Amino acid sequence: SDGVLRVVDMDTRRTMASHKLGLNTCRASYSPDGTLLALGMLDGSIEVLDSESMAQIFKDKVRQTRISDLKFSENGRYLAVASIDALIDIYTISLVDSTSSHSIKRTGRCKGH
């Protein structure tokens, strides 16, 4: 792998967007409305990108072990991040006023999944 995340139109096989990753990504999840793309890394960090521009919105070093899964809630207001050390971190995602920018912060942790 060349370390580049690519979003490809499957009909035309054209690259729609790309983002250079510094670390190996092991998980990815789109928000329900398709505006955000969450990435889980082998080193236990996560990154949230604007899915259209691939601009980084948020980055956090969640765990010391790899991210085993990440999922958005059905309404897109929460992101659950699971790691292989049996912890799930919950992030709250909210829009900031009318700017369409996102505020993301960790608001919970579950142990023993």
C-alpha positions, -999 to 999 in steps of 0.1 A, spaced: 0 0 0 12 35 -7 -5 50 24 -31 70 4 -68 67 11 -88 70 -21 -125 74 -26 -134 60 -60 -165 63 -81 -172 26 -88 -191 33 -121 -164 55 -137 -135 41 -116 -124 78 -112 -107 89 -79 -131 114 -64 -109 123 -34 -77 112 -17 -59 118 16 -23 109 25 -22 89 57 8 89 79 -2 56 97 -18 24 86 -55 26 86 -73 -6 98 -109 6 100 -131 32 83 -167 43 86 -189 69 69 -214 90 89 -251 82 79 -254 114 59 -220 108 42 -204 140 52 -178 125 76 -153 97 73 -139 82 105 -106 63 103 -92 39 130 -54 34 130 -31 5 140 -15 27 167 -48 34 185 -55 68 170 -86 80 151 -90 107 125 -123 122 113 -123 137 78 -147 158 58 -156 132 32 -158 157 3 -126 176 8 -107 150 29 -97 178 52 -90 166 88 -116 177 112 -105 158 143 -76 136 155 -72 118 188 -49 92 202 -75 70 218 -56 38 229 -22 22 229 -36 -7 209 -51 -9 174 -87 2 167 -108 -28 161 -140 -11 150 -157 23 147 -193 32 139 -215 62 138 -249 62 155 -279 62 132 -285 99 136 -247 107 132 -245 124 166 -222 98 182 -191 78 171 -182 46 190 -146 36 188 -136 1 199 -101 -11 205 -86 -46 211 -81 -38 248 -118 -43 254 -127 -5 256 -152 15 237 -148 53 236 -179 74 228 -176 107 210 -203 133 206 -204 151 173 -223 184 169 -225 212 143 -211 245 153 -237 272 147 -244 278 110 -208 273 100 -213 236 91 -181 228 110 -181 200 135 -173 198 172 -161 164 183 -153 154 219 -150 122 239 -180 120 262 -179 84 275 -161 51 279 -174 15 282 -152 -13 296 -152 -50 289 -169 -53 255 
